[in-house]
Amino acid sequence: MVISVAKPLDAGVVGEAASAGEHPVEWWYANALLEAPGTPVDGLALVGVFSLFKGVIEEGRHLLISPHAGTFADFGTGPLPTGTIRSSSTVLDVRNGASYVRGAYPNYELHLEGQATNGAAIEVSLSYVADIVPEREGYIDSQLNHYVVYRSMISGTVAIGEDRYPVNGYGYFEHLFGTLGWLEPYLGEPDPPTFVNGWNWYWSPTSGPDEVVVQAGGIITEGAPLPFVSVSVDGRTFTHFTTGRFEVLEERMVDGVAYAHRFRLTDRNESGTVDMTFTRRDAAQRAVKQAPGGNKVVFVTGFAELVGTVTLGDCSYDVAGRALGSVFTVSLAPSMVAVRRLPAAIRVPLGRVLRVTQQLVSKVR
């Protein structure tokens, strides 16, 4: 079976606002590479996520990540009661308590509040002004629908306790919804979607002397990772590479789950070529979640080093530089792996019984 790794989507399919339908997965993610010379927050990366995994977890991830190693501060919230994160299907206005992301292209506002593990109160307020056109992409035969602004100029403040620091830098914003195909086989779907085990995602807003925007990685399915690279030199056009090779150069483990610590992406098409190698600095910022059914979800994020070249037409670009990247992967319980492999004649009726049982339990609650 040939899978379409990524294809362009129309504005009516996915945008900034919440999807009007129900999906197993939906989230809004924003990050920023902070510049504040002479302050403790200079060089940090901010990650803010409003995450809805139906039947698995709802949470707000708020992180400040050190460029040297590890976490500067974790001030997120979760797991949260279902319905804590609120959103609108007409405008971008997503809220989790006092935290929110809102606005409309090209201007966004991100506000995050929380308490770090050391007890310090942290408050982040940032304005995003996009300097690149948005992209709309459908991944894995449009199983996942993605709206993304790959680069914005950011400004605002980071307050830690009584100290408040003005910051600038570059930021990224995305909205994604769809399914990873985890639960459908167990809920009686006769033709379940592709099982997406996770992905490697890396972003560099200003790679090399020409400040090329790079998003690259690999979507992990039941076979080899499916590579995906999107690059833009002018901020108005994007070139995709989706048929090449994702080569794991070094594999490491987090809580018994393997991830690619260092990998190489190579591809060639009618537009040009890419050859990129990403090496993580560490895996100190990690989150391991025990999901229903004995499953395990692992999220590792932080800085990486990018080296490589991109050739577009007659022009070649050095894309060496700093990148921010995450590895998201799931380790299914052996029982769930076994269920996936059952013949449809057995799996479908069993799954439908499970679906009805879950619905009855939810009504009792």
C-alpha positions as CSV (number, residue, x, y, z in Angstrom):
1,M,0.0,0.0,0.0
2,V,1.4,3.4,-1.0
3,I,0.8,6.1,1.6
4,S,0.7,9.8,0.7
5,V,3.1,11.2,3.3
6,A,2.1,14.9,2.8
7,K,-0.1,16.8,0.4
8,P,-1.4,20.4,0.3
9,L,-4.8,21.1,1.8
10,D,-7.4,23.8,1.1
11,A,-8.1,26.5,3.7
12,G,-11.6,25.0,4.3
13,V,-10.0,21.8,5.6
14,V,-7.8,23.1,8.3
15,G,-7.0,26.5,9.8
16,E,-6.2,28.1,13.1
17,A,-9.6,27.5,14.8
18,A,-10.8,24.2,16.2
19,S,-12.2,21.6,13.9
20,A,-16.0,21.5,14.0
21,G,-16.0,17.7,14.1
22,E,-14.7,15.3,16.8
23,H,-11.3,13.7,16.4
24,P,-9.2,11.4,18.6
25,V,-6.3,14.0,18.5
26,E,-6.3,17.8,18.4
27,W,-3.8,20.2,19.7
28,W,-2.3,23.7,19.3
29,Y,1.4,24.1,19.7
30,A,3.6,27.2,19.9
31,N,7.3,27.6,20.6
32,A,9.9,30.3,20.7
33,L,13.6,30.6,20.7
34,L,14.2,33.4,23.2
35,E,16.8,36.2,23.0
36,A,17.4,38.2,26.1
37,P,21.1,39.1,26.4
38,G,22.5,39.3,29.9
39,T,19.5,37.6,31.5
40,P,19.0,34.0,32.7
41,V,16.4,33.3,30.0
42,D,18.7,34.2,27.0
43,G,19.0,31.3,24.6
44,L,16.1,29.3,26.2
45,A,13.4,27.6,24.2
46,L,9.8,27.9,25.2
47,V,7.3,25.2,24.4
48,G,3.5,25.6,24.9
49,V,1.0,22.9,24.0
50,F,-2.8,22.7,24.4
51,S,-3.3,19.0,23.9
52,L,-6.4,16.9,23.5
53,F,-6.0,13.1,23.1
54,K,-9.5,11.7,23.4
55,G,-9.7,8.8,25.8
56,V,-6.0,9.2,26.6
57,I,-5.0,12.5,28.1
58,E,-5.8,16.2,28.2
59,E,-3.0,18.5,29.3
60,G,-1.1,21.8,28.9
61,R,2.6,21.4,28.4
62,H,4.6,24.5,29.4
63,L,8.4,24.2,29.2
64,L,11.5,26.4,29.3
65,I,14.4,24.4,27.9
66,S,18.1,25.1,28.4
67,P,20.3,25.2,25.3
68,H,23.1,23.5,27.3
69,A,21.2,20.5,28.7
70,G,18.0,19.7,30.4
71,T,15.0,21.6,31.5
72,F,15.2,25.2,32.9
73,A,11.6,25.0,34.1
74,D,8.5,22.8,33.7
75,F,5.4,24.8,34.6
76,G,2.7,22.9,32.8
77,T,-0.7,21.5,33.8
78,G,-2.1,18.0,33.5
79,P,-3.5,15.5,33.3
80,L,-6.6,17.7,33.2
81,P,-10.3,16.8,33.6
82,T,-12.0,16.4,30.3
83,G,-13.2,19.7,29.0
84,T,-10.7,21.8,30.8
85,I,-9.2,23.0,27.5
86,R,-11.7,25.2,25.7
87,S,-11.6,26.3,22.0
88,S,-13.7,27.9,19.3
89,S,-14.5,26.5,15.8
90,T,-14.8,30.0,14.3
91,V,-11.8,31.8,15.6
92,L,-8.4,30.9,17.2
93,D,-9.2,31.2,20.9
94,V,-7.9,28.3,22.9
95,R,-7.8,28.4,26.8
96,N,-6.6,26.4,29.7
97,G,-7.3,28.3,32.8
98,A,-5.4,31.6,32.6
99,S,-3.3,30.3,29.7
100,Y,-4.3,30.9,26.1
101,V,-3.4,31.2,22.5
102,R,-5.5,33.5,20.2
103,G,-5.4,35.7,17.2
104,A,-5.5,35.5,13.4
105,Y,-2.8,35.3,10.8
106,P,-0.3,37.1,10.8
107,N,-0.7,38.1,14.5
108,Y,-1.0,35.7,17.5
109,E,-0.8,36.0,21.2
110,L,0.5,33.3,23.6
111,H,0.1,33.6,27.3
112,L,1.2,30.8,29.7
113,E,1.0,30.7,33.5
114,G,2.1,28.0,35.9
115,Q,4.2,26.9,38.8
116,A,7.6,25.3,38.3
117,T,8.6,22.2,40.2
118,N,10.7,24.4,42.5
119,G,7.7,26.5,43.4
120,A,8.5,29.5,41.3
121,A,5.6,31.2,39.6
122,I,6.2,31.6,35.8
123,E,4.3,33.8,33.4
124,V,5.0,34.2,29.7
125,S,3.3,36.7,27.4
126,L,4.4,36.8,23.8
127,S,3.2,38.4,20.6
128,Y,3.9,36.6,17.3
129,V,4.1,38.4,13.9
130,A,4.4,35.9,11.0
131,D,7.0,36.7,8.3
132,I,6.1,33.7,6.2
133,V,3.0,32.4,4.6
134,P,1.1,29.6,6.4
135,E,1.1,26.0,5.1
136,R,-1.7,23.5,5.2
137,E,-0.7,19.9,5.0
138,G,-2.4,16.5,5.2
139,Y,-0.2,13.8,6.6
140,I,-0.6,10.0,6.0
141,D,-3.4,10.2,3.4
142,S,-4.7,13.3,5.3
143,Q,-5.2,11.2,8.5
144,L,-3.7,14.2,10.3
145,N,-4.5,17.8,9.1
146,H,-2.0,20.4,9.8
147,Y,-2.0,24.3,9.8
148,V,1.4,25.8,10.4
149,V,3.2,29.1,10.4
150,Y,6.9,28.1,10.3
151,R,8.4,31.4,11.4
152,S,7.3,34.5,13.3
153,M,9.1,37.3,15.0
154,I,8.2,37.2,18.7
155,S,8.4,39.8,21.5
156,G,7.2,40.0,25.0
157,T,8.1,39.1,28.6
158,V,9.0,36.1,30.7
159,A,8.4,36.5,34.4
160,I,10.0,34.2,37.0
161,G,9.0,35.0,40.5
162,E,9.4,38.7,41.0
163,D,11.8,39.1,38.0
164,R,10.5,40.0,34.6
165,Y,12.6,39.9,31.4
166,P,11.9,41.4,28.0
167,V,12.5,38.9,25.2
168,N,12.6,38.7,21.4
169,G,13.4,35.9,18.9
170,Y,11.7,33.5,16.5
171,G,8.6,31.5,17.0
172,Y,6.4,28.7,15.5
173,F,2.7,28.0,15.6
174,E,0.6,25.0,14.5
175,H,-2.8,23.5,14.8
176,L,-3.2,19.8,14.1
177,F,-6.2,17.4,14.3
178,G,-7.0,13.9,13.1
179,T,-6.2,10.4,14.3
180,L,-3.1,8.4,15.0
181,G,-5.0,5.1,14.5
182,W,-4.3,3.9,18.0
183,L,-7.9,3.1,19.2
184,E,-10.0,2.5,16.1
185,P,-9.0,-1.2,15.7
186,Y,-10.2,-1.9,19.3
187,L,-13.5,0.0,18.7
188,G,-14.8,-2.1,15.9
189,E,-13.6,-0.1,12.8
190,P,-13.6,-2.6,9.9
191,D,-11.1,-0.5,7.9
192,P,-9.0,1.2,10.6
193,P,-6.6,4.1,9.7
194,T,-2.9,3.7,9.4
195,F,-1.3,3.2,12.8
196,V,1.0,6.2,13.5
197,N,3.5,5.2,16.2
198,G,4.7,8.8,16.4
199,W,7.2,11.0,14.7
200,N,10.5,12.8,14.8
201,W,9.9,16.6,14.3
202,Y,12.7,19.2,14.0
203,W,12.5,22.9,13.2
204,S,15.1,25.5,12.4
205,P,13.8,29.0,11.5
206,T,17.0,30.5,10.2
207,S,19.3,27.8,9.0
208,G,22.7,28.7,7.5
209,P,23.8,32.1,6.2
210,D,20.7,32.4,3.9
211,E,18.4,31.8,6.9
212,V,16.5,28.9,5.3
213,V,13.4,27.8,7.1
214,V,13.5,24.0,7.7
215,Q,11.0,21.6,9.1
216,A,12.1,18.0,8.8
217,G,11.7,14.6,10.4
218,G,10.1,11.2,9.9
219,I,6.6,9.9,10.7
220,I,6.8,6.5,12.4
221,T,4.4,3.9,11.1
222,E,4.4,0.2,11.3
223,G,7.3,0.1,8.9
224,A,10.3,2.3,8.4
225,P,9.9,6.1,9.3
226,L,8.4,8.0,6.4
227,P,10.6,11.1,5.8
228,F,9.2,14.6,5.4
229,V,11.2,17.8,4.7
230,S,9.7,21.2,4.0
231,V,12.1,24.1,3.2
232,S,11.5,27.8,2.3
233,V,14.1,30.3,1.1
234,D,11.9,33.2,0.3
235,G,9.1,32.8,2.9
236,R,6.5,32.6,0.1
237,T,7.0,29.2,-1.4
238,F,7.8,25.8,0.1
239,T,9.5,22.7,-1.4
240,H,8.6,19.3,0.0
241,F,10.7,16.1,0.0
242,T,8.7,13.0,1.0
243,T,10.1,10.0,-0.9
244,G,13.7,9.8,0.4
245,R,15.4,8.0,3.2
246,F,15.3,8.4,7.0
247,E,18.4,6.7,8.3
248,V,18.9,6.2,12.1
249,L,22.6,6.8,12.9
250,E,22.3,6.4,16.6
251,E,19.4,5.0,18.7
252,R,18.9,5.6,22.4
253,M,16.3,4.6,24.9
254,V,13.9,6.5,27.2
255,D,12.1,4.4,29.8
256,G,12.4,1.3,27.6
257,V,11.3,3.0,24.4
258,A,13.7,3.5,21.6
259,Y,14.1,6.9,19.8
260,A,16.4,8.3,17.1
261,H,19.1,10.4,18.8
262,R,20.9,11.0,15.5
263,F,19.5,10.6,12.0
264,R,20.1,11.5,8.4
265,L,17.5,12.6,5.8
266,T,18.3,12.4,2.1
267,D,16.1,12.9,-0.9
268,R,16.0,14.0,-4.5
269,N,13.1,15.1,-6.7
270,E,12.5,17.4,-9.7
271,S,12.9,20.5,-7.4
272,G,16.3,19.6,-6.0
273,T,18.0,17.6,-3.2
274,V,18.3,17.5,0.5
275,D,21.0,16.0,2.8
276,M,20.5,16.8,6.5
277,T,21.8,15.2,9.7
278,F,20.2,16.0,13.1
279,T,21.9,15.2,16.4
280,R,20.1,15.8,19.7
281,R,22.0,17.5,22.5
282,D,20.3,15.4,25.1
283,A,17.0,13.8,26.1
284,A,16.8,15.4,29.6
285,Q,13.4,17.0,28.9
286,R,11.1,14.0,28.7
287,A,7.5,13.0,29.5
288,V,6.4,9.4,29.9
289,K,2.6,8.9,30.2
290,Q,0.9,5.7,31.1
291,A,-2.1,5.5,28.7
292,P,-5.2,3.3,29.0
293,G,-4.7,-0.4,28.3
294,G,-1.1,-0.6,29.6
295,N,0.2,1.6,26.7
296,K,3.1,4.1,27.2
297,V,3.5,7.4,25.5
298,V,6.9,9.0,25.4
299,F,7.7,12.7,24.5
300,V,11.2,14.0,24.3
301,T,12.0,17.6,23.3
302,G,14.9,19.9,23.2
303,F,17.7,21.3,21.1
304,A,19.6,19.6,18.3
305,E,22.4,20.4,15.9
306,L,21.6,20.5,12.1
307,V,24.3,20.1,9.4
308,G,23.6,19.6,5.7
309,T,22.8,21.2,2.4
310,V,19.7,21.9,0.3
311,T,19.8,22.3,-3.5
312,L,16.9,24.0,-5.2
313,G,17.4,24.4,-9.0
314,D,20.9,25.8,-9.6
315,C,21.3,27.2,-6.0
316,S,22.8,25.3,-3.1
317,Y,22.2,26.3,0.5
318,D,24.2,25.5,3.7
319,V,21.6,24.7,6.4
320,A,23.9,24.2,9.4
321,G,22.6,25.6,12.7
322,R,20.6,25.1,15.8
323,A,17.3,23.3,15.7
324,L,14.5,22.5,18.2
325,G,13.1,19.1,17.9
326,S,10.8,16.5,19.5
327,V,10.3,12.8,19.4
328,F,6.8,11.5,20.1
329,T,6.2,7.8,20.2
330,V,3.9,5.2,21.7
331,S,4.8,1.8,23.0
332,L,1.7,-0.4,22.8
333,A,0.9,-3.1,25.3
334,P,1.4,-6.6,24.0
335,S,-2.3,-7.3,24.3
336,M,-3.2,-4.3,22.1
337,V,-0.6,-5.4,19.5
338,A,-2.2,-8.8,19.4
339,V,-5.7,-7.3,18.9
340,R,-4.5,-5.3,15.9
341,R,-3.4,-8.6,14.3
342,L,-6.7,-10.4,14.7
343,P,-8.7,-11.2,11.5
344,A,-11.4,-8.5,10.9
345,A,-14.1,-11.1,11.4
346,I,-13.0,-11.5,15.0
347,R,-11.6,-8.0,15.8
348,V,-14.6,-6.0,14.5
349,P,-17.4,-7.5,16.7
350,L,-15.1,-7.6,19.7
351,G,-14.3,-3.9,19.2
352,R,-17.9,-2.9,18.8
353,V,-18.7,-4.6,22.1
354,L,-15.8,-2.6,23.7
355,R,-17.1,0.6,22.1
356,V,-20.6,0.1,23.6
357,T,-19.2,-0.8,27.0
358,Q,-17.1,2.4,27.0
359,Q,-20.1,4.5,26.1
360,L,-22.2,3.0,28.9
361,V,-19.4,3.6,31.5
362,S,-19.1,7.2,30.4
363,K,-22.8,7.7,30.9
364,V,-22.6,6.2,34.4
365,R,-19.9,8.7,35.3
